[in-house]
Amino acid sequence: MTDDLVFLVGNLGFPIAVSVYLLIRVEGRLEAINGALKELKHNISRLL
């Protein structure tokens, strides 16, 4: 039982850590894209 748990954590721990890291990076980029879209919307509304 303990060996199975250690095996699962050893095999799944790395993919989980990579997934969390990538989600954090993607979140920052999504926030930047959201800000750029808001700025674009504001600039377009000023032109019309």
ROLUMFI-534007 format. One line per 2 residues: number of its first residue (from 1); their letters; for each residue x, y, z of C-alpha. Coordinates in steps of 0.5 Angstrom, whole numbers, plus 500, padded with zeros to 3 digits. Example, Ala and Ser with C-alpha at 12.3 -4.5 7.8 and 13.67 -1.06 7.14 Angstrom:
BEGIN
1 = AS = 525/491/516 ~ 527/498/514
//
This chain:
BEGIN
1 = MT = 500/500/500 ~ 505/505/502
3 = DD = 510/503/496 ~ 504/504/491
5 = LV = 503/511/495 ~ 510/513/494
7 = FL = 510/511/487 ~ 504/515/485
9 = VG = 507/521/488 ~ 513/520/485
11 = NL = 510/519/478 ~ 505/524/479
13 = GF = 508/530/483 ~ 512/532/477
15 = PI = 507/533/472 ~ 503/536/477
17 = AV = 508/541/479 ~ 509/543/471
19 = SV = 502/544/470 ~ 501/549/476
21 = YL = 507/552/474 ~ 504/553/467
23 = LI = 498/555/469 ~ 501/561/473
25 = RV = 505/563/467 ~ 499/563/463
27 = EG = 495/567/468 ~ 499/572/468
29 = RL = 499/573/460 ~ 492/572/460
31 = EA = 491/578/465 ~ 496/582/460
33 = IN = 492/580/454 ~ 485/582/458
35 = GA = 489/589/459 ~ 491/590/452
37 = LK = 484/588/450 ~ 481/593/455
39 = EL = 485/599/452 ~ 484/597/445
41 = KH = 476/598/446 ~ 477/604/449
43 = NI = 481/607/444 ~ 476/604/438
45 = SR = 471/608/442 ~ 475/614/442
47 = LL = 475/614/435 ~ 468/613/433
//
